[in-house]
Amino acid sequence: MVVLDEKLVAPCGLYCGWCPYYVAGTREFKCGGCLTREKCVIRDCAFEKGLRLCTYCNQFPCKKLYNMYTKMNKFFDEVKKDFPEGVISYSSRK
């Protein structure tokens, strides 16, 4: 059984606990989760509206979410570049 940590669910719907930059990080970058980031347009928008998740917004899905999700291919390309042998093999080398 998988137990999810609610604090790692980003307002946009992504789960930081599954992100390689949160799980293993790189020598250059280790993410503490979306809620710890200094600035996030989507998170900040949700919080300004008093919402924990974008799905509760009456404008869901909005242009900000569409924009973020259309860039996921760039994110996956970065993951491939930073973790060419996978996250498990990278974290075991640290």
N, C-alpha and C positions, 0 to 999 in steps of 0.2 A: 504494500500500500504506500502511495506517495502522499506525504503531508506537505501542503503548501504553506508558506509563511506569508500571511496577509500583508505584512510590511513590504514584501518584495513584489507585490502586484502594482505595476505602474498605472496611473490613471488612463493611459492609452490602451491598456489591456495586455501589454507585454509582461512577462514574468521574469524579473531580473534574476531570480534563482536558477534559471536555465541558461543565462547568458554566459558565454565563455569569459568575458571580461570581468564578470562578477565571480564566477566559479574559480577560475585560475589566474586571470590577469596576465599581463606580460611584464617584462622587465621595465617597460616604459609606462605602463598604465594598468592600474587595478581599480575597477569601479566598485563603489560602495552601494550601488543601487540607484535607481532613478530618483527616489525621494531624497537622496543625499546630494544630488548634483546642485551646483550653484545656480544654474539657470536652465529651464526647460519650458519652452513656449506652451506645450500641451499641458504639462503638469501645472504650471502657473495659471493657465486659463481655468482649468478645473477648480483649483483651489480658490481662485478669485470668486468663482461662482458658488463656493461652499460645497463642492462636489468631491467625493473621493475617487469616483470613476467617471470617465467621459460618457459611458453608456447611460448615465442618469440625466444627461443634459438634453434639453428639448431641441438642440441643434445637432444631435448625434445622428449620423457621422458628419463631421464638419470638414471644411477645406484643410484645416491643420492636420487632421488625422489622415485624410487622403494623401496629402503631401508627404507626411512621414512614411506611410506604408508604401508609397511608390518608390521610395528611396531604399527599401529593404535590400534590394539586390546589391547596392553599394556596400551596405553593412555586411552582407554575407561574403562579398569579395574580400573585405577587410579581414573577416574571420578566417577565410581560407589562407590569406597571406600571413596572418599572425599565428595561426595554429595549423600549419601544413600537415602535421602528423596527427592532428586531433587534440582535443583538450586534455585527455588523460595522459597521453605521452608527454605533453608540454609540462603539465603540473608535476609529473614525476621527475623531470630533469631539473627542477628548481632547487 
